[in-house]
Amino acid sequence: MNTSGTGEPVGGAVVVTGASRGIGAAVALELARRGRRVACLSRSGEPPDGADDPGRFSVHVCDVTDEVGLRRTMAAVAEWAGGIAGLVNNAGIHTQTPSERISRDEVVGVLEVNTVGPVLACREVHPHLVAGGGGLIVNIGSFWDRLGVAGNLAYCASKAALGAVTRCLAVEWAPDGISVVDVAPGYIATDMNRDYLASDSGERRVARVPSGRPGEPGEVARFVAGLFDDPVAYLTGTTIYLDGGLGISL
Ligand SMILES: NC(=O)c1ccc[n+]([C@@H]2O[C@H](COP(=O)([O-])OP(=O)(O)OC[C@H]3O[C@@H](n4cnc5c(N)ncnc54)[C@H](OP(=O)(O)O)[C@@H]3O)[C@@H](O)[C@H]2O)c1
C-alpha cells in the first residue's frame, strides 16, 4: 500500500490509458484504493465509475495516438502529483475481418492504437520516470499475441508487437531504473467482447478455459496494481499471461 499514516497518497502518480471503462477503469480504481494518485486518460475523458476524489484521480481527454496531447498530459500529471511513478498502457481496440478482405486502414488503425500509442506514451513518460529515479511501465497485451486467430490478424499482430516493444524498452531503459512488463489477459468480460462471449462461438471458447469462466476486470486490476505496490526491478521485459490457463492448455 502507498498511503502515508494519514491515508494521504504518497509517491508519484500512475498514468492509466483507456481508463474510462473496462480493464483500465478497474486498474485505476484499484491503484487508488491502494493509495496511489491516478491519472485517467481516454478519448472521452469519462472518469471510471466511482472515481470521485479529485485528490486521488486526475482525468484527461487524451487519445494515445496524439503525441502532442500525450506530452502535454504527462506534464500536467507530473505537476498535479509532484511526479510520475508509472504508466499502464491499457487503451486498445479490437476489430475482426477475414484477412482476404482486410483494408490498409484497418491494419494501420489497430496498430496505431494498440502498438504505436503505447510506444509514444512510453517515450513521453520516460523523462518523468527518470526525474523520479525510475519507475514501472505495464503494457496490457493479450494471450492472442502468440496465437493465430482467424479474422484477427491486425489485433494479434498489434499485441505480438507490443510484446516486442516491452522487451526492447526493458533492455534500453533498465539502466534508468525503469522496468517494463507486458501483462497479457485471456478472456475478460468487458464492453470489448461482451456480445462475443455471449454468442455460441464465445461460449465454446470460454468452455475451453481450464478455470471454466471468463476473467473479471478486477482480477487483472489486482494483479497490475500489485506490481506497483512493491516493484521488483529485476522483473522486466517479460510477458505474464493472466488467462485462466487457456494459453497453455491442450
Ligand atoms: N477484454 C478482454 O478480453 C481482453 C483480453 C486481452 C487483452 N485485452 C486488452 O485490454 C485492454 C483493455 O480492454 P477492455 O476489454 O477493457 O476494452 P474496452 O472495454 O473496450 O475499453 C477500452 C478503453 O480504451 C479507451 N480507448 C480506446 N481507444 C483509445 C485511444 N485511441 N486513446 C485513448 N483511449 C482509448 C476507451 O475509452 P474511450 O472510448 O473513452 O477512449 C476505453 O477506456 C486493451 O488493450 C485490450 O486489447 C482485453
Ligand as a Chemical Component Dictionary entry (heavy atoms), coordinates in Angstrom:
data_LIG
# 
_chem_comp.id                   LIG 
_chem_comp.type                 NON-POLYMER 
_chem_comp.pdbx_formal_charge   0 
_chem_comp.three_letter_code    LIG 
# 
loop_
_chem_comp_atom.comp_id 
_chem_comp_atom.atom_id 
_chem_comp_atom.alt_atom_id 
_chem_comp_atom.type_symbol 
_chem_comp_atom.charge 
_chem_comp_atom.model_Cartn_x 
_chem_comp_atom.model_Cartn_y 
_chem_comp_atom.model_Cartn_z 
_chem_comp_atom.pdbx_ordinal 
LIG N1  N1  N 0  -11.426 -7.784 -22.676 1  
LIG C1  C1  C 0  -10.605 -8.778 -22.989 2  
LIG O1  O1  O 0  -10.992 -9.961 -23.043 3  
LIG C2  C2  C 0  -9.164  -8.504 -23.264 4  
LIG C3  C3  C 0  -8.307  -9.603 -23.446 5  
LIG C4  C4  C 0  -6.963  -9.388 -23.689 6  
LIG C5  C5  C 0  -6.483  -8.099 -23.756 7  
LIG N2  N2  N 1  -7.321  -7.050 -23.582 8  
LIG C6  C6  C 0  -6.747  -5.704 -23.683 9  
LIG O2  O2  O 0  -7.061  -4.974 -22.510 10 
LIG C7  C7  C 0  -7.161  -3.591 -22.828 11 
LIG C8  C8  C 0  -8.488  -3.048 -22.326 12 
LIG O3  O3  O 0  -9.536  -3.804 -22.926 13 
LIG P1  P1  P 0  -11.062 -3.683 -22.448 14 
LIG O4  O4  O 0  -11.665 -5.002 -22.710 15 
LIG O5  O5  O -1 -11.153 -3.070 -21.112 16 
LIG O6  O6  O 0  -11.597 -2.663 -23.578 17 
LIG P2  P2  P 0  -12.839 -1.638 -23.555 18 
LIG O7  O7  O 0  -13.831 -2.012 -22.528 19 
LIG O8  O8  O 0  -13.258 -1.527 -24.980 20 
LIG O9  O9  O 0  -12.125 -0.273 -23.094 21 
LIG C9  C9  C 0  -11.146 0.306  -23.924 22 
LIG C10 C10 C 0  -10.638 1.559  -23.248 23 
LIG O10 O10 O 0  -9.660  2.160  -24.118 24 
LIG C11 C11 C 0  -10.026 3.518  -24.381 25 
LIG N3  N3  N 0  -9.502  3.866  -25.700 26 
LIG C12 C12 C 0  -9.758  3.251  -26.882 27 
LIG N4  N4  N 0  -9.055  3.849  -27.857 28 
LIG C13 C13 C 0  -8.334  4.838  -27.284 29 
LIG C14 C14 C 0  -7.413  5.800  -27.757 30 
LIG N5  N5  N 0  -7.105  5.886  -29.054 31 
LIG N6  N6  N 0  -6.845  6.664  -26.889 32 
LIG C15 C15 C 0  -7.172  6.615  -25.561 33 
LIG N7  N7  N 0  -8.030  5.724  -25.051 34 
LIG C16 C16 C 0  -8.608  4.850  -25.903 35 
LIG C17 C17 C 0  -11.542 3.547  -24.216 36 
LIG O11 O11 O 0  -12.029 4.808  -23.807 37 
LIG P3  P3  P 0  -12.644 5.917  -24.800 38 
LIG O12 O12 O 0  -13.581 5.201  -25.727 39 
LIG O13 O13 O 0  -13.313 6.868  -23.868 40 
LIG O14 O14 O 0  -11.465 6.486  -25.472 41 
LIG C18 C18 C 0  -11.726 2.587  -23.031 42 
LIG O15 O15 O 0  -11.482 3.266  -21.816 43 
LIG C19 C19 C 0  -6.988  -3.477 -24.345 44 
LIG O16 O16 O 0  -5.662  -3.156 -24.654 45 
LIG C20 C20 C 0  -7.311  -4.882 -24.822 46 
LIG O17 O17 O 0  -6.707  -5.190 -26.052 47 
LIG C21 C21 C 0  -8.644  -7.214 -23.352 48 
# 
loop_
_chem_comp_bond.comp_id 
_chem_comp_bond.atom_id_1 
_chem_comp_bond.atom_id_2 
_chem_comp_bond.value_order 
_chem_comp_bond.pdbx_ordinal 
LIG N1  C1  SING 1  
LIG C1  O1  DOUB 2  
LIG C1  C2  SING 3  
LIG C2  C3  SING 4  
LIG C2  C21 DOUB 5  
LIG C3  C4  DOUB 6  
LIG C4  C5  SING 7  
LIG C5  N2  DOUB 8  
LIG N2  C6  SING 9  
LIG N2  C21 SING 10 
LIG C6  O2  SING 11 
LIG C6  C20 SING 12 
LIG O2  C7  SING 13 
LIG C7  C8  SING 14 
LIG C7  C19 SING 15 
LIG C8  O3  SING 16 
LIG O3  P1  SING 17 
LIG P1  O4  DOUB 18 
LIG P1  O5  SING 19 
LIG P1  O6  SING 20 
LIG O6  P2  SING 21 
LIG P2  O7  DOUB 22 
LIG P2  O8  SING 23 
LIG P2  O9  SING 24 
LIG O9  C9  SING 25 
LIG C9  C10 SING 26 
LIG C10 O10 SING 27 
LIG C10 C18 SING 28 
LIG O10 C11 SING 29 
LIG C11 N3  SING 30 
LIG C11 C17 SING 31 
LIG N3  C12 SING 32 
LIG N3  C16 SING 33 
LIG C12 N4  DOUB 34 
LIG N4  C13 SING 35 
LIG C13 C14 SING 36 
LIG C13 C16 DOUB 37 
LIG C14 N5  SING 38 
LIG C14 N6  DOUB 39 
LIG N6  C15 SING 40 
LIG C15 N7  DOUB 41 
LIG N7  C16 SING 42 
LIG C17 O11 SING 43 
LIG C17 C18 SING 44 
LIG O11 P3  SING 45 
LIG P3  O12 DOUB 46 
LIG P3  O13 SING 47 
LIG P3  O14 SING 48 
LIG C18 O15 SING 49 
LIG C19 O16 SING 50 
LIG C19 C20 SING 51 
LIG C20 O17 SING 52 
# 
